[in-house]
Amino acid sequence: MRKIILALLVILLLAGCTRTIYVPHGTPVRLRETVKDVKVWVKDADEQVVAGRIDLYEGWYALPLESETE
């Protein structure tokens, strides 16, 4: 019986540790940790969009483009 009560208590405590934050569309966000080898689209010297990879570092900002023509 003690094991069941302990398990339920742990589950209840862990369930309270989840928090969701709503970020409105178009709002910039700041990266909290570095993300390695992210697949990105970049423009080359001829202004052609090509696939690439980059490390996104902690502290950088990420935000959507207003349109695809930018």
C-alpha angles and dihedrals in degrees: 000000000000091000091054093049091047092049092050091048092052091049092050092049093048092047089059092056095071118097128177121202120197114222113192117233112273095021114132117238129201118228114243096197138019115268114204128215099002117181109238141168115238137172119245127213090282092053091250116144111241135173117259144160129233142167112244108211130217110268096030118125124235123199137156124257116247091229141356092250094071 
